[in-house]
Structure formats: C-alpha cells, structure tokens
Amino acid sequence: MDKYGLTDSQLAVREGIRRFAAERIAPRAAQIDECDEFPTELFDELGKLGYLGAAIPTEYGGSALDMTSIALVLEEISRASGAVGSSYNAHIGLASTLIAEHGSSAQKQRYLPELASGRKLGGFGLTEPSGGSDAGHPQTRAVREGAVYRVNGSKAFNTNATVADVFVITADTGNGVSALILERGMPGFTIGAADRKMGMRGSPTAMLHFDDVQVPADHLVGPEGSGFRAFARTLDKGRIAVAALSVGLAAAALEAATAYARERQQFGRPIGAFQGVAFPIAEMATETEAARLLTLNVARMYDAGLPIKTEAAMAKYFAAEASLRACSHAIEILGGYGYLRDAPVERYYRDAKMYQIGEGTSQIQRMVIAREILGRDVLRFDLPSSPSKP
C-alpha cells in the first residue's frame, strides 16, 4: 500500500517520470548547470512522452493530469535537475495553464496542441523591473486601437524567455489588468540577453521589451480587466508547483547527505554515528516529509475543487524554506567537499534559493497566510490574490 494514498494511475505517473529523470535528466544535470545552456533535447523528449502537455486537456493533445500527478512529476524532475524543473514548470504551469483555463476556443485550438507537443515552448510575463510583489499595478500598458492593442513596457525575470515561442503577459488596459498572448517575432517585441544567475543555470531568464507592439485584439485572454484574477488563480496553483519543486531539491539533498554520512569514516566509524551529523539528517528528513505532505494535501484540495489560497501559500512557504535548510545542512555534512563545485549539493543550494523568491517571496506568503487568518479588514494591502479596484 502506498503511504501517500496515491491511486494506481498516479503511481504509474510517478514511476514513469522517476525512471526518465534518473536515466535522462540526472546524468546531464551537472553539465546543464556548468554550461548554462537550455537542454533542448530533453524537452523534445518530454514533449514526445506527453509530459509537456501535462496540464492541457486531451482534446488539444495534452495528458490532462490532475494536480496531484503534476506535483509528483515536478518533484521527480526537480530532484534530478532544478533547472529542468524550473523551465518545465514555466511551460506547463504558467503559459499553458492560463490559455487552457482562461483562453477562448480559438486560442486553445491555435496554441495548446503545439505547447502540448513541445513544438513551441511557453513563457510568462508578470514581474516588471520596478517590482514583482505589486503585480496588480503593472507599468506595461496596452491601448486598444481598433483591431489591435499597442503594448509598451517591459517584463523582468521571465523564465524560458530566450527559448519560448508563446508568451502570456499582463498589461494595464485602462480598466484593470488584462492578459495578452504575444508571439516571438512580433515587430517591436524584443528579448534581452539571458540573465547571469546564482542558480537555475540552464533555465534561462531574460527581460522582455515591448516597443509599440501591435497585438491582435483576439489575443486578449478573457475580457478586459479580468487578467489579474486569472493570473491570481494561476499563481495560487503555481505555488503548489513550486512547493513540489522545492520538495524535489530537498529530497536530493537528503539523499546525498545520507549516502555521504554512511560512507565517510572518521574516528573509526561512519560520520552518521555522530549526533552532529545524525540530528541534522533527522531534521532534513522530517521537514522534507512535512513539505511533501503539505504539497500533496493542497494538490488534492485543488483536484477536489476546494479553495486553496491559504494552503497553497503554506505549502510554498514551508517547502521553500525547508528545502533551503536541507541543502545548507547537506553542504555542512559533506564539509569541504560540499563546498566544491564537483559536489551536487552546492548546486542544490543555489537552485533552492530561487524558490524563496519566485512565485511570491517567503515574506509575501506569510502576508497571504496572515491575511487569510486575521481577515482583510485587519491586514489591508494589495497582493496578487487581492487586486485593488481601478
């Protein structure tokens, strides 16, 4: 019996992606990080196997996995490579999800089959150079002129920017925040050079610049002014995904630290025999398991159609912090070897740090949780889950 209560189909999904991650992703992880190059061939394989369409309905060529299965897939991919997990999530959990859940029939027919197959990759533009937490007030503007919107502004830290073909972005349309689909190559739409990052090397991020880009009006996702609510719901779901990605990195760190503690000898016995090593491993194992349980719980809540705002923020906050602690402990347990680039644990730490920041910082998650508990009349501030009225 599976201790997490997974169904046979969910277990099959986990075993399938675990095998692929071990055989195809993990052996490439160090090279991807070292070269800082997007692994196109791995994403081609993920597309052929159906994983790039995980969140897309079957009628558009997707796999239509439930959120619990998607969380399992994300954990296993991230366990093998944080960079591959980050880019994979940006494709399936942001661009694809927004179009699948909020796009028109024509938009779904046009974009989802190609996103599901991997013929095109997706990107997501929310954060701006002026800030990301105040996502309800973008500086990017989209002005309707007949059959087109003229878009001006920029977006920062866009995962997959240099390799994506289809982008969903937010812009102020004068009556609120709206979502628009942009395509690579539109006149006036330029993509900056890849950012040089501390971690997640091989998962490219870059600036997006919009200089009077003419976007056809039928690229508007939903009614004008509805984009913020669509993004907020996607971000709530996205926090489940980031929690799962964080669990994967924590699990990888735990596995590396445990193996080393069993093999490394000091004073005539394995270092795991000493409390200074054994106790941190116990803490890592406990927090990783707690983070996994929080993540699976909120994923099941999502699948059941229940509200998830508080639980998603809790899972993301706890998992991100637990993952970073686990990676830090792993480096300490490996000692000097853990600080070398040859050891994977220093890469895990650099990758895990991003999840304290991405999809809403740990501080923002605390604010979301506190507001949901104390009430909006006590804590009044604008967050991605609480847009102010124009």
C-alpha positions as CSV (number, residue, x, y, z in Angstrom):
1,M,0.0,0.0,0.0
2,D,1.3,3.4,-0.9
3,K,1.7,5.5,2.2
4,Y,0.6,8.7,0.5
5,G,-2.7,7.2,-0.7
6,L,-1.9,7.6,-4.4
7,T,-4.1,6.0,-7.0
8,D,-2.7,3.4,-9.4
9,S,-2.6,6.0,-12.2
10,Q,-0.8,8.5,-10.0
11,L,1.7,5.8,-9.0
12,A,2.3,4.9,-12.7
13,V,2.9,8.6,-13.5
14,R,5.4,8.9,-10.7
15,E,7.3,5.7,-11.6
16,G,7.4,6.8,-15.3
17,I,8.8,10.2,-14.7
18,R,11.2,8.9,-11.9
19,R,12.7,6.5,-14.4
20,F,13.0,9.1,-17.1
21,A,14.5,11.6,-14.6
22,A,17.1,9.1,-13.4
23,E,18.1,7.8,-16.8
24,R,18.0,11.0,-18.9
25,I,17.9,14.1,-16.7
26,A,20.2,13.4,-13.7
27,P,23.2,12.4,-15.8
28,R,23.0,15.7,-17.6
29,A,22.3,17.9,-14.5
30,A,25.9,19.0,-13.7
31,Q,26.7,19.7,-17.4
32,I,23.5,21.8,-17.8
33,D,24.5,23.8,-14.8
34,E,28.1,24.2,-15.8
35,C,27.4,25.2,-19.4
36,D,24.3,27.2,-18.5
37,E,22.6,26.0,-21.7
38,F,19.0,25.1,-22.1
39,P,18.7,21.3,-22.7
40,T,16.6,21.4,-25.9
41,E,16.9,17.7,-26.5
42,L,15.5,16.8,-23.0
43,F,12.4,19.0,-23.7
44,D,12.0,17.4,-27.1
45,E,11.9,14.0,-25.3
46,L,9.5,15.3,-22.6
47,G,7.2,16.5,-25.4
48,K,7.2,13.2,-27.2
49,L,6.4,11.4,-23.9
50,G,3.5,13.7,-23.3
51,Y,4.8,15.5,-20.2
52,L,4.8,18.9,-21.8
53,G,1.0,18.6,-22.1
54,A,0.5,17.6,-18.5
55,A,-1.9,20.4,-17.8
56,I,-3.6,20.5,-21.2
57,P,-6.9,18.8,-22.0
58,T,-6.7,15.6,-24.1
59,E,-8.8,17.2,-26.9
60,Y,-5.8,19.5,-27.6
61,G,-3.2,16.8,-27.4
62,G,-2.5,17.0,-23.7
63,S,-2.3,14.5,-20.9
64,A,-4.9,16.2,-18.7
65,L,-3.1,15.1,-15.5
66,D,-4.6,16.0,-12.2
67,M,-2.7,18.4,-9.9
68,T,-1.6,15.6,-7.6
69,S,0.1,13.8,-10.5
70,I,1.6,17.1,-11.8
71,A,3.1,17.7,-8.3
72,L,4.7,14.2,-8.4
73,V,6.1,14.9,-11.9
74,L,7.6,18.2,-10.7
75,E,9.1,16.7,-7.6
76,E,10.9,14.0,-9.6
77,I,12.2,16.3,-12.3
78,S,13.5,18.8,-9.8
79,R,15.1,16.1,-7.8
80,A,17.1,15.3,-10.9
81,S,17.7,18.9,-12.0
82,G,16.5,22.1,-10.5
83,A,17.0,23.9,-13.8
84,V,15.0,21.5,-15.9
85,G,12.3,21.6,-13.2
86,S,12.1,25.3,-13.3
87,S,11.8,25.6,-17.1
88,Y,9.3,22.7,-17.2
89,N,7.1,24.4,-14.7
90,A,7.1,27.7,-16.5
91,H,5.9,25.9,-19.6
92,I,3.2,23.7,-18.2
93,G,2.1,25.6,-15.1
94,L,2.0,29.2,-16.3
95,A,1.6,29.8,-20.1
96,S,-0.2,26.6,-20.9
97,T,-2.4,26.7,-17.9
98,L,-3.5,30.3,-18.5
99,I,-4.5,29.5,-22.0
100,A,-6.1,26.2,-21.2
101,E,-8.2,27.6,-18.3
102,H,-9.0,31.1,-19.5
103,G,-8.4,31.2,-23.2
104,S,-11.0,31.3,-26.0
105,S,-11.8,28.2,-28.1
106,A,-9.8,29.7,-31.0
107,Q,-6.8,30.4,-28.7
108,K,-6.9,26.9,-27.3
109,Q,-7.0,25.4,-30.8
110,R,-4.2,27.6,-32.0
111,Y,-1.7,27.3,-29.2
112,L,-2.4,24.3,-27.0
113,P,-1.6,21.5,-29.5
114,E,1.8,23.0,-30.2
115,L,2.5,23.6,-26.5
116,A,1.5,20.1,-25.6
117,S,3.8,18.5,-28.2
118,G,6.7,20.8,-27.4
119,R,6.8,22.2,-30.9
120,K,6.6,25.5,-29.1
121,L,7.6,26.4,-25.6
122,G,5.7,28.8,-23.3
123,G,6.7,31.8,-21.2
124,F,5.0,34.0,-18.7
125,G,5.4,37.8,-18.2
126,L,4.3,39.2,-14.8
127,T,7.2,40.7,-12.9
128,E,8.5,44.1,-14.0
129,P,11.8,45.9,-13.4
130,S,10.0,48.1,-10.9
131,G,9.0,45.1,-8.8
132,G,7.1,41.8,-8.7
133,S,5.1,41.8,-5.4
134,D,2.8,44.6,-6.5
135,A,1.6,42.6,-9.5
136,G,-1.8,44.3,-9.5
137,H,-0.4,47.6,-10.8
138,P,1.8,46.8,-13.9
139,Q,3.6,49.6,-15.7
140,T,3.2,47.8,-19.0
141,R,0.3,49.4,-20.9
142,A,-1.9,48.0,-23.7
143,V,-4.1,50.6,-25.5
144,R,-6.8,49.4,-27.8
145,E,-6.8,50.9,-31.3
146,G,-9.4,49.2,-33.5
147,A,-8.4,45.6,-34.1
148,V,-5.1,45.7,-32.2
149,Y,-3.6,46.6,-28.8
150,R,-0.5,48.7,-28.8
151,V,1.7,47.3,-26.0
152,N,4.5,49.3,-24.3
153,G,6.6,48.3,-21.3
154,S,8.9,45.5,-20.1
155,K,8.9,42.4,-18.0
156,A,11.8,41.0,-15.9
157,F,13.0,37.6,-14.8
158,N,11.0,35.7,-17.4
159,T,11.8,32.0,-17.3
160,N,12.3,30.4,-20.7
161,A,12.4,33.9,-22.3
162,T,15.2,33.1,-24.7
163,V,13.7,29.8,-25.9
164,A,10.0,30.3,-25.6
165,D,7.7,31.0,-28.6
166,V,4.4,31.9,-26.9
167,F,4.2,34.4,-24.0
168,V,1.3,35.3,-21.8
169,I,1.8,38.7,-20.2
170,T,-0.1,41.2,-18.0
171,A,-0.7,44.8,-19.0
172,D,-2.8,47.7,-17.8
173,T,-5.6,48.3,-20.4
174,G,-7.0,51.3,-18.6
175,N,-9.9,49.4,-16.9
176,G,-7.8,47.0,-14.9
177,V,-5.1,44.3,-15.6
178,S,-5.6,42.2,-18.7
179,A,-3.8,39.2,-20.1
180,L,-2.5,39.1,-23.6
181,I,-0.8,36.4,-25.7
182,L,2.3,37.5,-27.6
183,E,4.4,35.6,-30.0
184,R,8.2,35.7,-30.6
185,G,9.0,37.8,-33.7
186,M,6.1,40.3,-33.4
187,P,7.5,43.7,-34.5
188,G,8.6,45.7,-31.5
189,F,8.8,42.7,-29.2
190,T,12.4,42.1,-28.3
191,I,14.0,39.7,-25.8
192,G,17.1,40.6,-23.9
193,A,20.2,38.6,-23.2
194,A,19.9,35.7,-20.8
195,D,20.4,36.8,-17.1
196,R,23.5,35.6,-15.3
197,K,22.1,33.9,-12.2
198,M,23.4,32.4,-9.0
199,G,21.4,29.2,-9.6
200,M,19.0,27.6,-12.0
201,R,21.7,27.8,-14.7
202,G,20.4,26.2,-17.8
203,S,16.9,27.5,-17.1
204,P,17.2,30.9,-18.9
205,T,15.5,34.1,-17.7
206,A,15.7,37.4,-19.5
207,M,13.9,40.8,-20.0
208,L,11.0,41.2,-22.4
209,H,10.7,44.6,-24.1
210,F,7.6,45.9,-25.8
211,D,8.0,48.9,-28.0
212,D,4.7,49.8,-29.6
213,V,4.0,46.1,-30.2
214,Q,0.7,45.6,-32.2
215,V,-1.1,42.7,-30.7
216,P,-4.3,41.5,-32.4
217,A,-7.3,42.1,-30.2
218,D,-8.2,38.4,-30.4
219,H,-5.0,37.7,-28.4
220,L,-6.7,39.1,-25.3
221,V,-7.3,36.3,-22.8
222,G,-10.7,36.7,-21.3
223,P,-12.5,40.0,-21.0
224,E,-10.6,43.2,-20.5
225,G,-9.7,43.8,-16.8
226,S,-10.1,40.1,-16.0
227,G,-6.4,39.2,-16.3
228,F,-5.4,39.8,-12.8
229,R,-7.9,37.3,-11.4
230,A,-6.8,34.8,-14.0
231,F,-3.2,35.3,-13.0
232,A,-4.0,35.2,-9.3
233,R,-5.7,31.8,-9.6
234,T,-2.8,30.6,-11.7
235,L,-0.3,31.8,-9.1
236,D,-2.2,30.0,-6.4
237,K,-1.9,26.8,-8.4
238,G,1.7,27.7,-9.2
239,R,2.5,27.8,-5.5
240,I,1.7,24.1,-5.4
241,A,4.1,23.5,-8.2
242,V,6.9,25.5,-6.6
243,A,6.3,23.6,-3.3
244,A,6.7,20.3,-5.3
245,L,9.9,21.6,-7.0
246,S,11.3,22.6,-3.6
247,V,10.5,19.1,-2.2
248,G,12.4,17.6,-5.0
249,L,15.5,19.6,-4.2
250,A,15.2,18.8,-0.5
251,A,14.9,15.1,-1.3
252,A,18.0,15.3,-3.5
253,A,20.0,17.0,-0.7
254,L,18.8,14.5,1.9
255,E,19.8,11.6,-0.3
256,A,23.3,13.0,-0.9
257,A,23.8,13.8,2.7
258,T,22.6,10.4,3.9
259,A,24.8,8.5,1.4
260,Y,27.9,10.5,2.5
261,A,27.1,10.1,6.2
262,R,27.1,6.3,5.7
263,E,30.3,6.2,3.7
264,R,32.6,8.8,5.2
265,Q,34.7,7.4,8.1
266,Q,36.1,9.5,10.9
267,F,37.5,8.2,14.2
268,G,36.9,4.7,13.1
269,R,33.2,4.8,12.3
270,P,30.8,6.5,9.8
271,I,30.2,10.1,10.5
272,G,26.4,9.4,10.6
273,A,27.1,7.8,14.0
274,F,27.8,11.2,15.5
275,Q,24.9,13.3,16.7
276,G,26.3,16.4,14.9
277,V,25.6,14.7,11.6
278,A,22.7,12.4,12.6
279,F,20.5,15.1,14.0
280,P,20.6,17.4,11.0
281,I,19.7,14.4,8.8
282,A,16.8,13.7,11.0
283,E,15.7,17.3,10.7
284,M,16.1,17.2,7.0
285,A,14.1,14.0,6.6
286,T,11.3,15.3,8.9
287,E,10.9,18.7,7.1
288,T,11.1,17.2,3.7
289,E,8.4,14.7,4.5
290,A,6.3,17.5,6.1
291,A,6.7,19.6,3.0
292,R,5.7,16.7,0.7
293,L,2.6,16.1,2.8
294,L,1.6,19.8,2.7
295,T,2.1,19.8,-1.0
296,L,0.1,16.6,-1.7
297,N,-2.7,17.8,0.6
298,V,-3.2,21.1,-1.2
299,A,-2.8,19.4,-4.6
300,R,-5.7,17.0,-3.6
301,M,-7.7,20.0,-2.4
302,Y,-7.2,21.6,-5.9
303,D,-8.3,18.4,-7.6
304,A,-11.4,18.4,-5.4
305,G,-12.3,21.9,-6.3
306,L,-11.8,23.3,-2.8
307,P,-10.3,26.8,-2.1
308,I,-6.6,26.6,-1.8
309,K,-5.3,30.1,-1.2
310,T,-4.1,29.6,2.4
311,E,-2.9,26.0,2.0
312,A,-1.0,26.8,-1.2
313,A,0.8,29.7,0.4
314,M,1.6,27.5,3.4
315,A,2.9,24.7,1.3
316,K,5.0,27.0,-0.9
317,Y,6.4,28.9,2.1
318,F,7.2,25.9,4.2
319,A,8.7,23.8,1.3
320,A,10.9,26.6,0.1
321,E,12.3,27.3,3.5
322,A,12.7,23.6,4.3
323,S,14.4,22.9,1.0
324,L,17.0,25.7,1.6
325,R,17.7,24.4,5.1
326,A,18.1,20.9,3.8
327,C,20.5,22.0,1.1
328,S,22.5,24.0,3.7
329,H,22.7,21.0,6.0
330,A,23.9,18.8,3.2
331,I,26.8,21.2,2.4
332,E,27.8,21.2,6.1
333,I,27.6,17.4,6.3
334,L,29.8,17.0,3.3
335,G,32.2,19.6,4.7
336,G,34.8,20.9,2.4
337,Y,33.7,18.6,-0.3
338,G,30.2,20.0,-0.1
339,Y,31.6,23.5,-0.9
340,L,33.2,22.3,-4.1
341,R,31.5,22.6,-7.5
342,D,32.2,18.9,-8.0
343,A,29.6,18.0,-5.4
344,P,25.9,18.4,-6.4
345,V,24.8,19.7,-3.0
346,E,26.2,23.2,-3.7
347,R,24.1,23.3,-6.9
348,Y,21.0,22.2,-5.0
349,Y,21.6,25.1,-2.6
350,R,22.0,27.6,-5.4
351,D,18.8,26.3,-7.1
352,A,16.8,26.1,-3.9
353,K,17.4,29.8,-3.1
354,M,15.3,30.9,-6.0
355,Y,12.2,29.4,-4.5
356,Q,12.4,31.7,-1.6
357,I,11.9,34.4,-4.1
358,G,10.0,33.1,-7.2
359,E,6.2,32.8,-7.3
360,G,5.9,35.2,-4.4
361,T,8.6,35.6,-1.8
362,S,8.5,33.9,1.6
363,Q,7.6,37.3,3.1
364,I,4.6,37.6,0.7
365,Q,3.5,34.0,1.6
366,R,3.5,35.0,5.3
367,M,1.4,38.0,4.4
368,V,-1.1,36.0,2.4
369,I,-1.4,33.4,5.2
370,A,-1.8,36.1,7.9
371,R,-4.4,38.0,6.0
372,E,-6.5,34.8,5.4
373,I,-6.3,34.0,9.1
374,L,-6.7,37.5,10.6
375,G,-9.1,38.9,7.9
376,R,-8.7,41.5,5.2
377,D,-10.1,44.2,7.5
378,V,-7.1,43.8,9.8
379,L,-4.4,43.3,7.1
380,R,-5.1,45.7,4.2
381,F,-2.6,45.5,1.4
382,D,-2.6,44.7,-2.3
383,L,-1.3,41.3,-3.2
384,P,-1.5,39.0,-6.3
385,S,-4.5,37.3,-4.7
386,S,-6.2,40.6,-3.7
387,P,-6.2,43.2,-6.6
388,S,-7.4,46.7,-5.8
389,K,-10.2,48.1,-7.9
390,P,-9.2,50.6,-10.5
